[in-house]
């Protein structure tokens, strides 16, 4: 759990403090929102988005522009009412913030929503691969979020559930009922 001293570093004087809907849990850049949805749009069970330094949710889906930087209300509108969203956190907040910065800088590079095993390809992307890339390409040293010693040269699918199992659950909430 993030300690109070760490929170002081994350939230500087004058910053607006953001909480997840209907919780007292502080939003932290680099957090992930994991949806347990089962939908054709994800082909797999689950969807994942990353909280940016600007508290927008960075994610990839097949609708409209493929890379999205949604406000919380817009992001929640993409989910069914009553859907559970689980908040996942990487314990090193410096690394998480680096991943959040990379996500913001690269979300506009996505051109097509496509399940591809090429981990270095940012243009052809999907939700969980983009999150893996943010933690891998956005951090030094490169962090394999799955813990499998993958590198960008390997070919592999990255699943939302694979990411879910590697991060700490800090809470959950349901979309507006």
N, C-alpha and C positions, 0 to 999 in steps of 0.2 A: 504494500500500500504506500502511496506517495505520502511522505511526511510533511508536516507544516512548513519546515524550512525550505523544502523543495518547492512547495507551492509559492512561497514568497519570491523565489527566483523565477518561477514561471509567470507569475502575475506581478508585473512591475506597477508602481504607483501610476494611477491614471488609467490603467487597463480596465476594460469592462470584464467582469467575471461572468463566465457562462456556465450554466448547469444543463445537464441533460433533462429533457422534458419530464416533469412530474417526479423529479428526484432531487436529492441534495448533492449528487455526484458532479464534481467539477469536470468540465470538458478540458482535455489536455491535448495540445497538438501532437499528432502521431497516434492517437487512439484510433481504434477501428470500431465501426458499427457493423455487426454481423446479423444479417437477417436469416431467419430459419425458413424463409419462403420456399415454396415449391412452385415454380412457374416456367412456362415455356421460354420466357425471356432470359432465364439463367441457364437453361438446359441441365444444370446441376442443381442440387439442393443448396440453397444459400446464396447470399449476395453480400459483398463487403465493400465498405467505403472508408476513407481515411479522413480524419479531422485535420484540417490545415491550420496554419498559424493564424489565419484570418477567420477561423471557426466555420469555414465552409466545408462541405463534405465532398471530397474528391473521389469520383468513382467512374466506372465505365459500364455502359449498357448499350443495347442495340437501337435505342430510340433517339431520333434527332441527331444532334451532335453526339458523337460517340463518347467523348470525354466530357464529364460534367463537373462543375464547381457549384454545388447547390447550397443555398441557405438551408437551415434546418427545416423550416416549413415546406419548402419545395421538396426536399429529400423525403420527408415524411409523407408527402402527397403521392409519392411513387409506390407506397406500400398500402396494403389493405388495412382498413380500420381494425384495431385490436391486434395487429401483427406484433410479435415480440422482436425487439432489437436488443442484442447483447452487446455490452460495452467491453471491448478487449483492450488491454494495455501492455505495452512493452515496458519492462521495468527501468531501463536506462532512458531517462527523459531527454538527454542530450541527443542520443541516437534517434529517438522517436521524432524529435523536432527537426532533425536533418532530413528524415524521410518525408515529413510533412512539407518541408521547403521544396524538396525535389518534386513531389507530387504537383504542387502548384505550378512550378516552372515547366513541367512536362505534360500537363493534362491536355494542352492544345495540340500536341504532336500526334494524337491518336486520330487515324483516318478511317479505320474500319474495325467493326466489332467482329472478331474472329478468334476461334479457339485454335491457337497455334502453339506448338511446342518450342518455338524459337524464343528463348528467354531474353535475347538481346534486341528483339524486334519491338520497338515501342509503337510504331505506326499501326500494326495489326495487334489488337489487344482485347482483353476481357478483364472483368473486375479483379479477380484474385491475382492474376499475373501482374497487373499494374501495381497492386499493393506490394507484391514480392519485389518488383523492380524498384519501387520507391525506397524500400529498406536495403536493397542490394546496391543500386547505383547511387543512392543519395547519402550513403554513409561511408566513412573511412575508418577502419577497413570495411570492405564490402560485407554486409551481413546477410547470410542466407536465412531468411525468416523460418524456413522449414527445418533448419538444423541438419541438413543432409550433405553439407559441404558441396552444394551445387555452385556452379559458376555460370556466367552468362553464355559460355560456349556449349553447355549441355542442352539437350533437348528434353523437355519434360512439361507436362501439364501441371499447373498449380491450381489446387482446388480450394474453395473457401473453407472446407472442413479441415484441410491440412493446416491452414493458417490458424483456424480456431483452436486447434489442439496445442499450438505452440505459445499462445499468449495467455496472460492472466485475465480471468473474468473479474471485472470490478462491479458489475451490476447489470441490470436490464430495465427496460421500460417497454410499454406497449404504445403503439400509435393511437391517436385520438379515437375514442369509441363513440 
